[in-house]
Amino acid sequence: MPATIPISFFFFFFQLSTGAGWDKVWRALTDEDGCPGDEGGCGSTVVATVFVVLYLVPTLLLLVKLYPAVVLEKYSKVYHVDDALT
């Protein structure tokens, strides 16, 4: 039986992509004391930092460049339509 990904997984990454709550995610990933069992800590500061940097930096840069590009493209289309009417 194939494993399914819960929908909350996608909401989590969407929220993280917008930059909201990344600090809570980082703190949860670096939590070395709140782990059940005798194996010690579950979190790793190095892995958490690498994950946050490698995920957030490209996605935030993409969003920062993509949204203005789409808005400017829409405005340019409206402006060209207005020029054609006059």
N, C-alpha and C positions, 0 to 999 in steps of 0.2 A: 504494500500500500504506500503510495507516494506521500511524503511529508508535505504539509501545507504551511504556508507562511501566514500568520495572523495579520489581519488588516491593521492592527495597531503598530506593527512593524513599519509599514509604509507611512503612517502618521508620524511616527517617531523620526524617521529620516527626513520627512518634509519639514517638520518643526526644526530639526537640527540644521537643515539646509538654509532656513531663513535666519539662522543665527540666534534663535530664541532658545534659551535654556541649555546652551552648550556647557556652561559651567557646572550645572547639575549632573549632566552626563559624565563629565570629566571626573567630578568628585565620586560618583558611583563606581566608575571604572578603576579609580585609585584606592577604593576602600579596601584596606588590607586587614581590618579587624573584624568586620561584620560577616564573616564567612562561617557557615555551619561545618562541623566536622573537625577532624584533627589535622587536616592537611595544611594548616596555616592560613595564609592570606589568599584571597581570590583575586584581588586587584593587583595591577602593576602600573606604577607611575610611568615607566618608560613606554609601555604598550599603549596606555591611555593617551599620552601626549602625542605619540606618533599617529594614532588613529584620528585624534581631533585635528591635528595639523593637516594630515593628508586628506581628510574628508572636507573640513571646513574651508580651507584656503581655496582650493579649486572651485568648490560650489559657490562660495560667496563672490569670488572674482567673476565667475560666469554670470551670476545673477546681477551683479553690479553693472556688467557690460551689456547684458541681454535686455534688461528692462528699458533702459534709455534708448537702445537701438530700435526696439519695437515701437516705442512711443514716437520717436522721431520719424520713423517710417510712416506711421499713421498720419502724423501731421503733414508730412510732405505730400502724401496722397491727397489729403483734403485741400492743401494749398494749390496743387496742380489742377484739381477739379475746379476750384474757384477761378483760377487763371483762364481756364477754358471757357467759362461762362461769360467772362467780361470781354 
